[in-house]
């Protein structure tokens, strides 16, 4: 069996949660990580999302560097430089060529966009939309609360509540949403203090105002094309700007669960990474 520090791990998506789990695996000395993204990812918590490498060429999250690779030939040199590889491949076409030991669907689309259990010896899915034992080997619970991070060996995660988790007593009011379809414009930066009702940007000429006072923890890239109701920003009422640049408690918990899932599979007496059902 391939040693744990040599296994190839492919992560679908490179947003906040996917980046947190990739960071946790990297820090556990699993360094052959490839993240697959769309050609224009719309991350809100950009300062902790490796998908920013698609736009900028590279992204560092808590001292771990990810770089964009253009083709398969660039992946191995990236790993040899102790970097996470990020590739634009929304259809996951490289899977057959790369042949990973582990595939993780970290897109958090609230539905299965095509991941199947035969993509790798170990396939993991985050949140609702996957059935453990059918679509994936294990599902990781992503809903805040008592079961956050629980490994599900049979069945599905809790349904999407549609309500953001509360921070400092604020839930939906801390989230910025697009008032309509169009191009998002803003001159504000992540980490800045904002006041309640302050204008933070606009979509197609319609103002986007802060629902609460706090620190601008996340904001999608200016000039992004958005749809009505899309989450485009996040205000943290706790007022600590350092939180904008570090992995959240929820994301860190999910990253730990992914690590457990891989260890549970590989640290077995019998060979092979099959998961007990």
C-alpha positions in Angstrom: 0.0 0.0 0.0 1.2 3.5 -0.8 2.7 5.3 2.2 0.4 8.1 3.5 2.9 10.8 2.7 3.0 9.6 -0.9 -0.7 9.3 -1.7 -2.2 11.5 -4.3 -5.1 13.5 -3.1 -7.5 15.4 -5.5 -9.8 18.0 -4.0 -12.7 19.2 -6.1 -13.1 22.9 -5.3 -10.6 25.3 -3.6 -12.9 27.6 -1.7 -12.8 28.2 2.1 -13.7 24.7 3.3 -11.8 22.8 0.6 -8.8 25.0 1.4 -9.0 24.3 5.1 -9.0 20.5 4.5 -6.1 20.8 2.0 -4.2 22.9 4.6 -4.8 20.2 7.3 -3.6 17.4 5.0 -0.6 19.4 3.9 0.3 20.1 7.5 0.0 16.4 8.2 2.8 15.8 5.6 0.4 14.7 2.8 2.0 16.9 0.1 0.7 15.5 -3.2 -2.4 17.6 -3.3 -4.2 18.7 -6.5 -7.2 21.1 -6.3 -9.6 21.4 -9.2 -11.5 24.7 -9.8 -13.6 26.6 -12.3 -12.1 29.3 -14.5 -13.6 32.1 -12.3 -14.2 30.9 -8.7 -16.4 33.2 -6.6 -14.9 32.7 -3.1 -16.1 35.1 -0.4 -13.4 34.4 2.2 -10.7 35.0 -0.4 -7.9 35.4 2.1 -8.2 31.8 3.2 -9.1 30.2 -0.1 -6.5 28.6 -2.4 -8.8 29.2 -5.4 -7.4 32.8 -5.5 -4.4 31.1 -7.2 -6.6 30.9 -10.3 -6.7 34.7 -10.4 -3.4 35.6 -8.9 -1.1 32.7 -9.9 -0.5 31.7 -6.3 -2.1 32.0 -2.8 -0.7 31.6 0.7 -3.0 30.5 3.5 -1.4 30.3 7.0 2.1 29.9 5.5 1.0 27.1 3.0 1.4 28.1 -0.6 -0.7 27.0 -3.5 0.2 27.7 -7.1 -1.8 27.5 -10.4 -0.6 24.9 -12.8 -1.6 25.0 -16.5 -1.1 21.3 -17.4 -0.2 17.9 -16.0 3.5 18.4 -16.5 3.6 21.2 -14.0 2.0 19.2 -11.1 5.0 17.1 -10.1 7.4 20.1 -10.0 4.8 21.9 -7.9 4.8 19.1 -5.4 8.6 18.9 -5.4 8.5 22.5 -4.3 6.2 21.7 -1.4 3.3 23.6 -2.9 -0.3 22.6 -3.4 -1.3 22.5 -7.1 -4.4 24.3 -8.3 -5.7 23.6 -11.8 -8.7 24.9 -13.8 -10.6 21.7 -14.6 -14.3 22.1 -13.7 -15.1 18.7 -15.4 -12.4 16.9 -13.5 -11.0 15.4 -16.7 -7.5 14.9 -15.1 -8.8 12.2 -12.7 -8.2 9.3 -15.0 -4.6 10.5 -15.8 -3.6 11.4 -12.2 -5.2 8.3 -10.7 -5.5 9.6 -7.1 -5.8 7.4 -4.0 -8.2 9.9 -2.5 -10.8 12.2 -4.1 -12.6 14.8 -1.9 -15.6 16.7 -3.1 -15.3 20.0 -1.3 -17.4 22.1 -3.6 -20.3 22.4 -1.1 -22.9 22.8 -3.8 -25.5 21.2 -1.5 -26.0 18.6 -4.2 -23.8 16.0 -6.1 -22.5 17.5 -9.3 -21.2 14.2 -10.6 -18.9 12.7 -8.0 -19.1 8.9 -7.8 -17.6 6.2 -5.6 -15.4 4.7 -8.3 -13.3 7.8 -8.9 -10.7 6.6 -6.3 -10.1 3.9 -3.7 -11.4 6.5 -1.1 -14.0 9.1 -2.1 -15.2 11.6 0.5 -18.0 14.2 0.2 -18.7 17.3 2.3 -22.2 18.1 3.4 -25.6 17.3 1.9 -26.1 15.8 -1.6 -24.1 12.7 -1.1 -25.1 9.2 0.1 -22.3 7.3 2.0 -21.9 3.9 0.6 -23.5 4.9 -2.7 -22.0 8.1 -4.1 -19.0 8.3 -1.8 -17.4 6.1 0.9 -17.9 8.6 3.6 -19.9 11.8 4.1 -18.6 14.6 6.4 -21.3 16.5 8.3 -20.9 20.3 7.7 -23.9 21.7 9.5 -23.0 23.6 12.6 -24.0 22.1 15.9 -23.5 18.9 17.9 -22.7 16.7 14.8 -20.3 19.1 13.0 -17.5 17.1 11.5 -19.1 13.7 12.2 -18.1 10.9 9.7 -21.2 9.3 8.2 -20.7 5.7 7.0 -24.2 5.2 5.8 -26.8 7.7 4.5 -26.6 11.4 4.1 -25.7 14.6 6.0 -28.3 16.9 7.5 -30.2 18.9 4.9 -29.1 22.5 4.1 -30.8 24.8 6.5 -30.4 27.9 4.2 -29.5 29.9 7.3 -25.9 31.1 7.9 -24.3 30.1 11.2 -24.6 32.7 13.9 -21.4 34.7 14.9 -21.6 37.1 17.8 -25.4 36.6 17.8 -25.9 37.6 14.2 -26.8 35.1 11.4 -28.4 36.3 8.1 -27.8 40.0 8.9 -24.1 39.5 8.8 -24.2 38.2 5.2 -24.0 40.5 2.2 -26.1 39.3 -0.8 -26.4 40.5 -4.3 -29.6 42.7 -4.7 -29.9 41.6 -8.3 -28.0 40.2 -11.3 -25.1 42.0 -12.7 -21.5 43.0 -12.0 -20.4 43.6 -8.4 -18.4 46.8 -7.8 -16.6 47.7 -4.6 -13.5 49.6 -3.4 -13.6 48.0 0.1 -11.0 45.5 1.3 -11.2 42.4 3.5 -10.1 43.3 7.0 -11.6 46.8 7.0 -14.0 48.1 9.7 -17.5 48.8 8.5 -20.5 50.5 10.0 -24.1 49.4 9.9 -25.9 50.7 6.8 -22.6 51.8 5.3 -22.5 51.4 1.5 -20.0 48.6 0.7 -20.5 48.3 -3.0 -23.1 47.9 -5.7 -24.5 45.4 -8.2 -25.8 46.9 -11.5 -26.0 50.3 -9.8 -28.0 49.0 -6.8 -26.3 49.7 -3.5 -25.1 46.9 -1.2 -25.2 48.1 2.5 -23.8 46.5 5.7 -26.5 44.9 7.8 -24.4 45.2 11.0 -21.1 46.8 12.2 -17.9 44.8 12.3 -15.0 43.7 10.2 -15.3 42.8 6.5 -14.3 39.2 6.8 -15.0 38.2 3.2 -15.9 39.8 -0.1 -16.0 38.4 -3.6 -13.7 39.9 -6.2 -14.8 43.2 -7.6 -16.1 43.0 -11.2 -17.4 39.5 -10.6 -20.7 38.7 -12.4 -23.3 37.7 -9.8 -26.8 36.4 -9.6 -29.6 37.8 -7.4 -29.3 36.5 -3.8 -25.7 35.2 -4.2 -23.6 35.6 -1.1 -21.1 38.3 -1.9 -19.7 39.3 1.5 -19.5 38.5 5.2 -19.2 40.8 8.2 -17.7 39.6 11.5 -19.2 41.5 14.5 -16.4 40.3 16.8 -14.2 43.1 15.3 -11.0 41.1 15.2 -9.3 41.7 11.8 -6.9 38.7 12.3 -9.9 36.3 11.9 -10.1 37.4 8.2 -6.8 35.9 7.4 -7.0 32.6 9.4 -9.0 29.4 9.0 -12.3 29.4 10.9 -13.3 27.1 13.6 -15.8 25.3 11.4 -13.4 24.9 8.5 -10.7 23.7 10.9 -13.1 21.1 12.3 -14.0 19.8 8.9 -10.3 19.6 7.9 -9.7 17.4 11.0 -12.6 15.2 10.0 -11.1 14.7 6.5 -7.8 13.8 8.1 -9.5 11.3 10.4 -11.4 9.7 7.4 -8.1 9.1 5.6 -6.4 7.7 8.7 -9.3 5.5 9.5 -9.1 4.1 6.0 -5.4 3.6 5.7 -4.4 2.6 9.3 -5.9 -0.8 9.0 -4.5 -4.3 9.6 -5.7 -5.6 6.2 -4.4 -4.0 2.9 -6.3 -1.5 0.9 -8.1 1.8 1.7 -11.7 0.4 1.7 -13.9 1.9 4.4 -16.0 -0.2 6.7 -19.7 0.3 6.1 
